[in-house]
Amino acid sequence: MFQTITTVLVASAFLASPALAANPKKIFAGNYDGIAELENKLGDKRFYSPVRFKITRDGAITGTAKSYQTGKLVTVKGSIGKVTDMFGIRFLGKASGTFSDGTKWNAEVEAMKGVSAKAIRGKARRDGYSGTLSLTNL
């Protein structure tokens, strides 16, 4: 009896799993806008604003960031690696990448099924500077 119930529950879980299970990264697809702020030990700061990311259905990240200090636009490349699916409702992805000026970043991408708001929060670093990266979807 117990074995039959267990088999039915496991089979139901596989049948009821959402379509996202095949490619959970697609929930993060979209355009994001935000800022990156870095600071060194002396208190000198570097700002990137606006920072714009585009995430594809496969988790590839491209975009641009404008350096406040130089006024130049740098390109952004990255990708989403591991995605944690929390009961088919909440999804957390680990993303990382670089700006073309050498700034590296690591972030967590968060989305919930049925909710339009998505967020990217993480850390950025370059040449003794470190700080935060924060974006939301448009």
C-alpha positions in Angstrom: 0.0 0.0 0.0 2.7 2.5 1.0 4.7 1.6 -2.1 1.7 2.2 -4.3 1.0 5.6 -2.8 4.7 6.6 -3.2 4.7 5.6 -6.8 1.5 7.6 -7.5 2.9 10.7 -5.8 6.2 10.5 -7.7 4.4 10.0 -11.0 2.1 12.9 -10.3 5.0 15.1 -9.5 6.6 14.4 -12.9 3.3 14.9 -14.8 2.4 18.1 -12.9 5.8 19.7 -13.3 5.6 23.0 -15.3 6.9 23.5 -18.8 9.7 25.6 -17.2 11.3 22.4 -16.0 12.7 21.8 -19.5 14.4 25.2 -19.6 14.1 27.1 -16.3 16.3 29.9 -17.6 13.6 31.2 -19.9 11.7 32.7 -17.0 14.5 35.3 -16.7 14.3 36.4 -20.3 13.8 40.1 -20.8 15.3 43.6 -20.6 16.8 44.9 -17.3 17.9 48.4 -16.2 20.0 49.4 -13.2 23.2 50.7 -11.8 26.6 49.5 -10.6 28.5 51.3 -7.8 32.1 50.4 -6.9 34.4 51.9 -4.2 38.0 51.3 -3.2 39.6 51.5 0.3 40.4 55.2 -0.1 36.7 56.0 -0.8 37.1 56.7 -4.5 34.0 55.6 -6.4 33.2 54.3 -9.9 29.6 54.4 -11.2 28.0 52.7 -14.1 24.6 54.1 -15.0 22.6 53.1 -16.8 23.5 49.4 -16.8 21.3 47.6 -19.3 21.1 43.8 -19.6 19.2 41.7 -22.1 18.7 38.0 -21.1 17.8 35.5 -23.7 15.6 32.4 -23.2 18.8 30.4 -23.0 20.3 32.5 -20.2 22.8 34.4 -22.3 23.3 38.0 -21.1 24.4 40.9 -23.3 24.1 44.6 -22.8 25.8 47.9 -22.1 26.9 50.1 -19.2 27.9 53.7 -19.2 30.9 54.7 -17.1 30.1 57.8 -15.2 33.7 58.8 -14.9 34.7 58.4 -18.6 31.3 58.8 -20.3 32.1 55.8 -22.4 29.7 53.0 -23.1 31.2 49.5 -22.3 29.7 46.2 -23.4 28.4 43.5 -21.1 28.6 39.8 -21.6 27.6 37.0 -19.2 25.4 34.0 -18.7 23.1 32.3 -16.2 24.5 29.1 -14.9 22.7 27.1 -12.2 19.0 27.7 -11.7 17.2 26.7 -8.4 13.6 25.9 -8.9 11.6 26.3 -5.7 8.4 24.3 -6.2 7.9 25.6 -9.7 7.0 29.1 -8.3 10.2 30.9 -7.4 13.4 30.7 -9.5 16.9 31.8 -8.5 19.7 31.8 -11.0 23.4 32.3 -10.6 24.8 34.7 -13.2 28.3 36.0 -13.9 30.1 38.0 -16.6 32.3 41.0 -17.4 32.1 44.5 -18.7 34.5 45.2 -21.6 36.6 47.5 -19.4 37.5 44.5 -17.2 34.9 44.9 -14.4 33.7 41.4 -13.3 30.4 40.7 -11.8 28.5 37.8 -10.1 24.8 38.1 -9.3 21.6 36.3 -8.4 18.7 36.6 -10.8 15.2 36.2 -9.2 11.8 35.6 -10.7 8.5 34.3 -9.7 6.0 32.5 -11.9 3.0 34.8 -12.6 4.7 37.9 -11.3 6.1 40.4 -13.9 8.8 41.9 -11.6 12.3 40.3 -11.8 15.5 41.4 -10.1 19.3 41.0 -10.5 21.4 41.7 -7.4 25.1 41.1 -7.1 28.7 42.1 -6.6 31.1 43.8 -9.0 34.9 44.3 -8.8 37.8 45.8 -10.7 41.3 46.9 -9.9 40.9 47.3 -6.1 37.3 48.5 -6.4 34.3 46.5 -5.3 30.7 47.1 -4.9 27.1 46.3 -5.9 25.2 45.6 -9.1 21.4 46.1 -9.1 18.9 45.8 -11.9 15.2 45.3 -12.4 13.3 44.3 -15.5 11.6 46.9 -17.6 
